[in-house]
Structure formats: structure tokens, C-alpha cells
Amino acid sequence: MNRQWFFALVTMALFFGGCTMAPEYTRPEAPVPTDWPKDSAYPNSPPPDGAPTAADLRWQEFFTDPKLQGMIETALHNNRDLRLAALNVEKARSLYGVQRAELLPAVYATGMGSKQRGSADLTAPGQPRTTELYNINLGIASWEIDFFGRLRSLEEQAMQEYLATEQARRGAQIALVSEVARVYLTMAADREILNLARSTLQTQQGVYDLILRQYEVELANEMDLRRAQTQVDAARGDVARYTQWVAQDHNALNLLAGSPLPEDLLPSDLADVSPPKDISPGLSSESLLWRPDIMAAEHQLKGAYAYIGAARAAFFPRIGLTTAVGTASDELSGLFASDSGTWSFAPQIAMPIFDSRTWAANRVSKAVQKIALTQYEKTIQTAFREVADVLAVRGTIDQQVAAQQSVVNSTQTIYDLSLKRYTNGIDSYLSVLDAQRSLYGAQQALISLQLVKLSNEVRLYAVLGGGGE
């Protein structure tokens, strides 16, 4: 009879095993517009026809610069932050395996043997004086039959935690790829500005030497000489400052790559960098739903739903089962035979009457679900804002670069004319000084805008979820 009850409970456990008391999950509507902002998405420079989306391009295809590709590859292998993210995934996977094991019974086996030799006076004639006894037990220790889905809900919650951690790893990879590219471009721009500062120093030194010779023959006054000296000193200070910036960029790249980078992987200037491929943000904002941070937030939301199911199931009885099959004989054969073995069956039912912790856990689970929902919606809104900001830059940056290039051309002409007028004795050195300052600032601003343009393309690729593979 005990065996019949055992198999009946096992059958019921298998039948109800897929049932949970968690609420049915439906993906919430995204709290953002379906279309991208009209005033920021390509008002002046639409993407080329047939441009791929970020999801269509692996990072090896998006970044076309060979040096940058090698640097990213090195970082993906050696970066410690990404390695920690991968280890967190392994940890979450193991925890999920532990929780999943709760659904299965814990089978144990014990065995013992004894050998006794009796006294000759106490042993009947013809009977052996030595007796051997072997005892083996096989059973299930405290198996909770998941009738109401409590364990199944906890397993689902653990699985969603694991999936969220995996998406966090993808997000860490995207952040690493984009950061390596950003610092790489920054170093290229800083080196170009450093070259500009060195060229300016050389030019200013030449002007100073000219004025010094004129001063020595009393063709120039001391004020012009000191003004020229200040320009040389300022240019020398800029060279030192930008040399420091380039060194710091190199240090940042070494940290991101996880190892010292060879010189042949470093950029010389922005003109030496191959621009990334053009991409499209997609037809609607629904493409954001595949971003790792949004997917991670959704997994957290699903886990909160599962937590509600576990909290609800705590109000219902827990049915545990302990069984054992054993034998005691002088031979191991017929271990599980009905005439040689023993069977024990001990069902346990725990009926909750009132438990304040259970009621509190139920309230907490609902609060956790609302928190997860709010975080999910906020993550979508933040992602939408990030893409919209990048598109706003993309729609206007070409005009800014063109306008700044025109400023550089004009200030270069003004400087050349001012210097010529000064050397011919028509104008004072003050006009040359003003023209040189304007030209130097305009050239720096142009390099900065060119950096913004390239970095914005990298940023667009990242905020659209590209680079995570």
C-alpha cells in the first residue's frame, strides 16, 4: 500500500510540476514614442540608402580601421572588467543550477556489513559458527513535491537572474568596445593638436627670432618683442600640456586593453583613422528593446513575476516525502526483491496557519514587481534619450564642421595678411598677435569637431546595442 501511495504522489508531482501561481507575464508597452524625433534625426545628412542597422553589423565590420580592430581584439581578451562580468555569469549559472536541483529528489544510499563468530558451545551442531550480515539502504531524503509551483517559481526567478547577468555581460562588452574606440579617437585628436602646437611653436619661434633681429637693429620696439616672447612661451606650454594628454590617453588604452600596447597600434592623427561605417537607427524605437540593458531589465521584471508566484505558493501546504528501500541479508542478490527488502514511506505535510513572514513576503514581492517595472520603463526612456541625443548631433555635425573649416580658412588668410603687413612695416605686431590667436583657436576647434563627428558615430553604434554579439 505504501508503494501505491508513493507512485501516486510521484505521478501527481509530475502532473502539477509545470504549474505555478505566478501572474502571466505580458511585456509592458514602451513609454516612449514609436518614431525617432523628427527634428533631430538626419535633418541635413540622412544615412545612405540601404545602410545597415547596428544589430546587422559585428564590431569587426563597423570599425574599419585595422589598428583599432587589433586594439579592440586585445581588450576583449585581456580586459579585467569584462572578465569579471563573464565570471559573474558563471556564478549566476551555478546558482541557477543549485535552485533547479531543488525540484529533484535527493537520493541517498547507505551500506554496512558485519561479521560475527559465535561460541562453539552456543552453536547448534551443523551450523556455521561465523555469520555475515550486510545492510544496504536506498532512499529519498526530504523531497518537497512542488504541487503549487513554489520551487518552480524560485527556479524561474533564478533563471531570469542568470539571463539578466548574461545581458549585463553583453552590455559590458559594448561599453568596452565603444570606450576603446572613443579613447583611440581621442588620442588621435590629441596627437593632431600636439602636432599643431609644435608647428605653432616653430612658427612663433621664427617670428620671435625675426623681431629679435629687428629689435637689435632698432627696427622693432621692446613691446613687440615681449609680445612675441609670450606667444612662444604659450606655445611651449601647449606642447607640454598636449604631450601629457597623449601620455594619459596611452595609459588609458593600456588599461582598457589589459596589457601594454605596441606603438604600431597607436594612431598618429585623425586623418590616419579610417572612419566607421554608416549605420541606420532603424525604422522605429522598437529596435531599442534588443539593447542589453533593456533586456536585462526585462529579465529582472520576469524574475519579479516569478517571485510573486513563490510568495503566493507559500500560503499553501508543503508536501514533503521521505522513502527508503533496504535489505538485510547475508547475500547482496535480491536486494530489491519484495521478499528480501524493506520499504518505508513517510509523507510530511506542513500547513501554514498564520505566518507574518509569509504575509510580509507577499507584500514585498508585489513591491519588487513594481520596482522592476519602473526600472524597466526608466531604462527604455533613458535609451531613447541617448539615441535621440546622438541623432541630434549627427544631424548637425556636418554643418558645424563645414562652418568651422570656413573659419579656419578665413583666419589663416587674416594671419598671413597681418604678418605680411607687419614685416612690411605697415601694421603693428598686435594685429599679428590677434590673428595668430584666432587661427590657433579655430584650428583646435576644427579638430575637436572632427573628433565629435567620429565619436558620435561610435556612440550611435553603442546606444543602439551594437558590439555585444
PEWOHU-V984943 format. One record per helix or strand of 2 or more residues. SS is the DSSP state (helix for helix, strand for strand). FROM is the first residue (numbers start at 0). TO is the last residue. Records with the same first field share a line. If there is no record, write none. Layout:
# PEWOHU-V984943
SS=FROM-TO + FROM-TO
This chain:
# PEWOHU-V984943
helix=1-15 + 53-55 + 58-61 + 65-77 + 79-100 + 149-215 + 221-256 + 262-264 + 269-271 + 284-289 + 291-312 + 355-422 + 428-462
strand=106-116 + 129-144 + 317-328 + 340-349
